Amino acid sequence: MAAVTALGSTAKKIERLEAQLAALKEERDRLIAEALAEGATVRKVATISGVSKSRVDQIHRGVPR
């Protein structure tokens, strides 16, 4: 039964971490949009953020995740 308890605990941790990851991705996307609005190039933002150029372009155009 210890394994079942550990499994439940691990599942809760994963759920919490996935929520944190989603929030951080939203923050990253907001900062990408802000950088582009300030005049940064898609290429530079993609390089610095580690996000593909196509995704940076989508964020710039307002395409949702």
Residue pairs with C-beta under 8 A, 6 or more apart in sequence:
25 65
28 49
28 51
29 59
29 65
31 49
32 45
32 49
32 51
32 56
32 59
32 60
33 59
33 60
35 45
36 42
36 45
36 56
36 59
36 60
42 53
42 56
42 57
42 60
43 53
45 51
45 56
46 52
46 53
46 55
46 56
49 56
51 59
